[in-house]
């Protein structure tokens, strides 16, 4: 298991929230597609820190969060609408 470092500033906290949202969305999308998800939050953190901003067709921005899903735009719209309906809950 990878030991996570403590988050020290607001930028890191915001980045973590974006990556948690990405992880939630990919799990949501994979379930809708009937596929298994072998990726976890640590995968996204490592690759994001290395400069990756596109994950399986999902574009991510450091300030705006999830931008679009070029591979499954309909599921992305559905996820975003659920997020708007339940901003403090889980999908």
N, C-alpha and C positions, 0 to 999 in steps of 0.2 A: 504494500500500500504506500502511496506517495504521501509524504508529510506536507501539509499545506502551511504556507507561511502566513503570519498574521497580516491583516490588511491595515495599512497605516494612514491612508489619506482618502479623501472623498473621491478622487479620480479612480482609485483602485476599487472602492466600494461600488461606484457606478459601473465600472467595467465588469465586476463580478455579477451584478444584477443582470446586465446585458447577456452575459454568457450563461447564466442560469435560465434566462428566458430562451436563449438559443437551444439549450439542452432540453427544456420542456417542449419547445416547438418540434424539434427533431423527433422526440419520442411520440408526440401527438401525430406527426406526419407518418412516421413508420407504422404506427398502429393503424391509421387510416389506409395505408397501402398494403397492410397485411404482411409486413416485413419485420424482422427482428432488428433491434438496435444494439450494436456492439460498442457504441461510443459512450463516453461518460463526460462529466464536467471537466475532469482533469485533462482529457484529450483536447477539448476546446480551449482551455486556459493555455496549455502549452503551445498550441498552434497559433492562437491569437497573439500571444507574446512574441512569437516568431514572425509576425507580420501577416499571417493569413487572415483574409477578410471575406472569404467565400467558402462555405461549408456545405457540400452536397447540394449546390445550387442556391443556398441561402446567403444573400449578401448582408454583411453586418457592418455597421458604422459605429465608431467609438463614442459618438455623441447621440446619434439618433436611434441606436439599437438595431433591431431587425428591419431591413429595408424591403426586401422582396425575396421570393422563392421562384427562381426561373424554371425549376423542374416541376413544381406542383403549385402554381399560383392560386388555384381554387381552394386548396387546403390551407394555404397561407391566409387567404381572406377569411375563411371560416375561423381559423385560430385567432386572428386579430379581432373579429367580431365577438368571440367568446371573451377575450381579454378585456374588451370594452364593457361587456355586460357584467363581468366578475373581476374587477381590477384588483381586489384584495384576496381573491380565492384562487384555487387551483383548478385546472381544466381536467 
